[in-house]
Structures are given as C-alpha cells and as structure tokens.
Amino acid sequence: MKNFFLLAVLIGLFVNTMQSQVTDLARLEFTYFPQGKSDNSFRRVRTFINVPIELNEDGYLVPGIGYRNVNLKLGDELPFSDLNLERYQSLTLSLGYTDKMKNDWRYVFQGGVIAASNFSGDLEREDFIFEGAAFLIKDKTDLDESNMGARPWRLILGLSYSTTAGRPFPLPIINYYREFAPKWSYAVGVPKSNVKYRFNDKQAVNVFVTLDGFFANIRGDIAFQNDPNDATVRVGENISMTTALSGLGYEYCFTKHLLFYVYGGWTIINDIRIRDKDANDIYTINDTNNIYARTGVKFKL
C-alpha cells in the first residue's frame, strides 16, 4: 500500500508541475502540517516561475525554475541524531515545449532536473533527480451553452517518468475537468480531484482530495539501530513524505490572472520515513493523520 501511494505521489507532484507549465506562470505558497501525537511539524515554502516564449502562432518554449524550502522540525526522540536533518531544499530547472495539433489537441513535452537534499557537505550524485513527461491536452473550456448546450471540459492524457520512482517504466497521467451546471464544476484525476462552486467571477469554494509530499537525499547518510536489542545497523540515505489530503478550499481573484487561495483540512495518509539505498522504509518518523493548512498566490494564464 505504501509503495502504491508513493508512486501516486510521484505522479501527482510531476503532473502538478506539468499542468503549471501549461496554465500557471508563477506561484508563491506556504504549507503547514502540525504532526499529530508528536512534537514534530512540517513547514514548506514553495515558489516557481515559468516564462513562455512564443515560437509560432500556437507553439511555445517554456523554461522554468522552481524552489522549495522544507523545515521538518523533529521534536520527538529519535534513534539517530537529528543534526542536519531538519532543513531540506530543492531547486528545479525545467524546459517544456507545447504546440497544437489537429482536432484541437495540444501536445506537451517536458524535461527537468531537480537538486533535492539537506545540502550538508559536498555535492553528491544522489542529490539529483531527473524527470520527463509527454502528454496531450484537449481543452474545450471556452464552450458555452449556445454551442448546442455543450458544457466546458478539458482532458489530459500522458506518461511521466522520474528517477525517484525506482521503476524502469513511465507512469500514466490522466485528468478530466468538466463544468456540469451553472457555477459548478468538477475535476477527476491526479494529483487533485475536486468539486467547485463559483459565487461570482471573483470568489469560489471547493471540496477536494489531493496528493502531496517531498523527497530529498540525506548527504553523508545516517546509521542507527531501531531496537537496542537488535544489533542490525541500518543506513538511511534519503527521506520521503507521502500525504493524501482532503478538505475545503477558498479562492479569490484579484484580477483575471492573479488569485489568492487558502486550503485547509485533514490528512488521509501522512507518512514521513527514512529510506535506504534500495528505497526500503527503515524508520517511520510520523504516520499520524492531522490537520493541515496551505495558502498562496498565483499568476495564471
């Protein structure tokens, strides 16, 4: 089960990046998870900017850069020193290309490299994550009821690959969006499924289920024993967080392209663990579900 949700999160994080290449030009976001039944907590600041460069009428080259800063406060007693294990950073460089095809389909190719680590000590090969994706988008969100009563919709299909997945094959991408009644819409897929209601052109609320998480290399590794009665020494080489979230969100549009959002709710899955070089879980830092909050601003097309 954990492996399934790990793969799902990896897909989800990648699809989120891919979709932002298509619709979001910039974002600044803060996330907070107080960890239940412990003195641990999780805080993250995330930002990115994408710069579409027009090559022809429908073709764009999209270079992008993203940064994440994770503060994992470890207040619980651990079988290893928490020195240099509380702060993680990641820097992402990506390059995408998109153009239109016949029948209103748009294709997108995306590649990127991520440096994700606690950045304590010298640079390591394990700090780097490589990823790539190819997918198709059919966007009919400009339809209106005068078009034979059709409701606006959008479909995304594709494949993605990341070296953190630990699998030698790409993983599927699917996301479907539809407006099913005046002021109402839904989206089904990865990383987020939701039902949204728009009060007006500026305000909307939604209920949702979504995936989140992070992955980072631990420079220098950590060696420890889980049980004092067990002499087996385990070596942790990376840290991974897998979360599935449910909750309620609110959005306010300052302009057509600039909006503020705030989301809050409860974690369905909350799994923070240390893993060895073969991606086996060797120590769980926290797996208790709890409340969470996320807020930010974004600039979109």
FENKA-V663755 format. One record per helix or strand of 2 or more residues. SS is the DSSP state (a for helix, b for strand). FROM is the first residue (numbers start at 1). LEN is the number of residues. If there is no record, write none. Layout:
BEGIN
SS	FROM	LEN
SS	FROM	LEN
END
This chain:
BEGIN
a	2	22
b	24	11
b	41	14
b	60	14
b	87	14
a	102	3
b	105	13
a	125	3
b	128	13
b	153	10
a	163	3
b	171	11
b	184	6
b	192	7
b	203	22
b	234	20
b	258	18
b	281	6
b	291	10
END
